Amino acid sequence: MGLLEDKALVEAALFVSGRPLSVKELSRALGIRSLDYLEKLIELIAAEYAERKSAIEVVKVLGDKYVMQVKQEYSQRVVHLMPRPDLRTGELKTLALIAYLQPIEQSKVVKLRGSQAYEHIRKLLEMGLIYAEPYERTKLLGTTPKFAELYGFPENDPNIIKEAFRKVVHAEYSDLIAKLDGRGNEESGESEENPGEAAEVGESGSVEKVPEAGE
């Protein structure tokens, strides 16, 4: 393929992924071997969006990854149109734990949440709410710009997100915090099969609980 076709392919990949992608990930997924060439294509795409003053932007995040996202000045006005993630109680607890402790090793999440955390993490990755990057023999997990947009954060700043989740995590997930601090030995008896409550950032900037649709 030529430059225009390659550029269109990279643009499509950034659009559908819903999460930050490294140049190496794009190279493996698209079969484009030259990392320098891929980087140049991404720069061209980003420049085109910026030139036409689009509400969409392509930016570099997390050191060496790129993401296509809605600009901050527009995201707050359209976030209510985004579909709520269909997450069960256990998945929400795993997501909250990752948001609060990010970047956190996957092995630690599994230690705290049990083996079901592997399935939770897989689903959260598929939904683009978290990222995973290789770290020693495990992976580091954290939230994505899509997570920030969905839950009303002005940006995907781990410090802002962690502070917002501090209260709700300690209030709702004290069993996990106790285990993290070495004070608890068992998971709570809460069922993992029933839909739970989503966390949402209120006007005050604190995280609140919002019942899932249909409750």
VENZI-V71921 format. One record per pair of residues at least 24 apart in sequence whose C-alpha atoms are under 8 Angstrom apart, sorted by the first residue. I is the first residue (numbers start at 0). GAP is how many residues later the second one is. D is the distance in Angstrom with one decimal. If there is no record, write none. Layout:
I&GAP&D / I&GAP&D
//
This chain:
5&35&7.7 / 6&34&5.5 / 6&35&7.5 / 6&37&8.0 / 6&38&7.1 / 9&28&8.0 / 9&31&7.4 / 9&32&7.2 / 10&31&7.7 / 10&34&6.9 / 13&52&7.8 / 13&53&6.3 / 13&54&5.7 / 14&53&6.1 / 16&111&7.2 / 17&49&7.6 / 17&50&7.4 / 17&109&7.6 / 17&110&5.2 / 17&128&6.7 / 18&48&6.1 / 18&49&7.8 / 18&109&5.1 / 18&110&7.4 / 18&111&7.6 / 18&112&7.0 / 18&125&6.2 / 18&126&7.1 / 18&127&6.8 / 19&41&7.2 / 19&45&5.5 / 19&46&5.1 / 19&47&4.4 / 19&48&7.7 / 19&111&7.3 / 19&124&7.1 / 19&125&8.0 / 20&44&5.0 / 20&45&5.3 / 20&46&6.4 / 21&42&5.9 / 21&43&4.1 / 21&44&6.2 / 22&41&7.6 / 22&42&6.8 / 22&43&7.8 / 66&78&8.0 / 68&76&7.2 / 68&77&7.6 / 71&82&6.4 / 71&83&7.1 / 74&74&6.4 / 75&73&7.4 / 75&76&6.7 / 75&78&7.3 / 78&70&6.3 / 78&71&6.0 / 78&73&6.9 / 79&70&8.0 / 81&68&6.7 / 83&66&7.7 / 84&42&7.9 / 86&108&6.6 / 86&109&7.2 / 86&111&7.9 / 87&104&6.8 / 87&105&6.6 / 87&106&6.0 / 87&107&4.1 / 87&108&5.2 / 88&102&7.5 / 88&103&5.7 / 88&104&7.1 / 88&105&6.2 / 88&106&5.3 / 88&107&4.0 / 88&108&6.9 / 89&30&7.6 / 89&101&7.7 / 89&102&4.8 / 89&103&7.5 / 89&106&7.8 / 90&26&7.7 / 90&29&5.2 / 90&30&7.9 / 90&33&7.9 / 90&101&7.9 / 91&104&7.1 / 91&105&7.6 / 91&106&6.9 / 92&80&7.2 / 93&26&6.9 / 93&27&7.7 / 94&29&7.5 / 95&69&7.1 / 95&73&6.7 / 96&72&7.1 / 97&43&6.7 / 97&44&6.0 / 97&45&7.3 / 98&43&6.3 / 98&44&6.0 / 98&59&7.6 / 98&62&6.6 / 98&63&6.1 / 98&66&7.2 / 99&61&7.0 / 99&62&4.4 / 99&63&7.5 / 99&65&5.7 / 99&66&6.5 / 99&69&7.3 / 100&61&6.9 / 101&39&6.4 / 101&40&5.0 / 101&41&7.5 / 101&56&6.9 / 101&60&7.6 / 102&37&5.9 / 102&38&5.4 / 102&39&5.0 / 103&36&5.4 / 103&37&5.3 / 103&38&6.9 / 104&30&7.8 / 104&33&6.6 / 104&34&5.6 / 104&35&4.5 / 104&36&6.1 / 105&32&6.2 / 105&33&5.4 / 105&34&6.0 / 105&35&6.3 / 106&31&6.3 / 106&32&7.6 / 111&64&6.3 / 111&67&6.9 / 111&68&7.0 / 112&63&7.6 / 112&74&7.4 / 150&48&7.2 / 150&49&5.2 / 150&50&6.0 / 151&48&7.0 / 151&49&5.7 / 152&48&7.0 / 163&37&7.6 / 163&41&6.8 / 163&42&5.3 / 163&43&5.6 / 164&41&7.6 / 164&42&6.0 / 166&39&8.0 / 166&40&7.5 / 167&39&6.4 / 167&40&7.2
//
